[in-house]
Amino acid sequence: MTEVDAIGPDALPALRERVQRILDEAHKQGATGCEVSVSMEQGLSTTVRQREVETVEFNRDQGFGITLYLGQRKGSASTTGSGDDAIRETVAAALAIARHASEDSFAGLADPQLMAREVPDLDLYHPWPIAPDEAIELALTCEAAAFDTDARIRNADGTSLSTHRSIRGYGNSSGFIGGYCSSRHSLSCVMIAEADGQMQRDYHYDVNRVASELSGAESIGRRAAERAVRRLGARPVPTCDVPVLFSAELATGLFGHFLSAISGGNLYRKASYLEDALGQTLFPEWLSLDERPHLLRGLASAGYDGDGLATYAKPFVDKGQLVSYVLSTYSGRKLGMPSTANAGGVHNLFVTHGDDDQAALIRRMGRGLLVTELMGQGLNLVTGDYSRGAGGYWVENGEIQFPVQEVTIAGNLRDMFQQIVAVGCDIETRSSIHTGSVLIERMKVAGS
């Protein structure tokens, strides 16, 4: 079998050939259907701390996930080997599992008519030919800038640079084989500030498909230091019911919870508070959530989903109303609905936003809590009850007064989404969910 010696566009023909060979082997061994997922990745990561190199790591990984069908019986197996013997053995293992599996009337490949016919070029591949010495120097520069920002920066908790490139492929016995290359680069800095017997930790980072579009190393370091110093003097506040403003980087998590609640897997398992909510108004009428899977250089862009179906732009929430669930082929069948081409998740979610930046939203809030840190996993998706440890800043008269720690914010997601007052224009672009800061009319803040 042809080996893929390097990760890049030139390797795609060999990858497609390999997928086809696996499909042929599955048919030869008696499978009535087969699908294959392939991932290959290589990269460099380095971490420095206290002006010393902690780690330099190279990685090169590959994996093949093979799912076979015997009628309505399904079996899956995986391997890191790419030789003919490894493939034969993995196919045989998947078939053995399928023979012992119970029949599932919803199992099987997606409708061949819905398969992607071609994979669009979404400009996702921009490798970074950085040498290890250069990566170390860049990380050290970032950390040094943080130390130089303020004398209260006394310690570092790690500055990391990583660059990775990968090939992902998928093929099935319905005739679809697709693959694409992508790159992902990041630089992060975590610093610790100390004053008056208190220590505070904070961070900053950037991530991009294109290394030249990352924020500068010095600016990332300075921002991490400024954030850590700003946290000094944090204290709890008395328990109260007040407006809460989620910073943009945390607001992505709010909408991530919503996507989980409308995902087919949670819905058919009856593990979501939004079961049977299609058509209901869940947000203010001015707010919409739409998916844009073909965004050039998008961190979650893809031309096809995990079932091989062609992705397409669509709303999940239109003018406040839930108009679509997030469905794969299997979950759609379980719910009696067509797939939304979201096997594997949502590809670039965009949230309606206004013209106010975070500072304007703070002024609009008047009095309340700006949340910049969340802790714990206090979410019950079945009921929508939400309770998280939080840190941030107390606001009075539209201005930040002091940092806050050791408080809990609580509410119910259904109420929280209904009570969104505004979404800022400070859009978070380092995530698959594009949103600004989110101002919620009222939540319980439990403190001292």
Beta strands, then each sheet from edge to edge (+ up, - down):
strand 1: 33-49
strand 2: 52-70
strand 3: 73-79
strand 4: 153-172
strand 5: 177-195
strand 6: 198-208
strand 7: 240-246
strand 8: 289-291
strand 9: 314-318
strand 10: 321-322
strand 11: 349-351
strand 12: 368-375
strand 13: 379-380
strand 14: 385-396
strand 15: 399-412
strand 16: 420-423
strand 17: 433-434
strand 18: 438-446
sheet 1: 3+ 2- 1+ 4- 5+ 6-
sheet 2: 13+ 14- 12+ 7+ 18- 15+
sheet 3: 13+ 14- 12+ 7+ 18- 16+
sheet 4: 10+ 9- 8+ 11- 17-
end
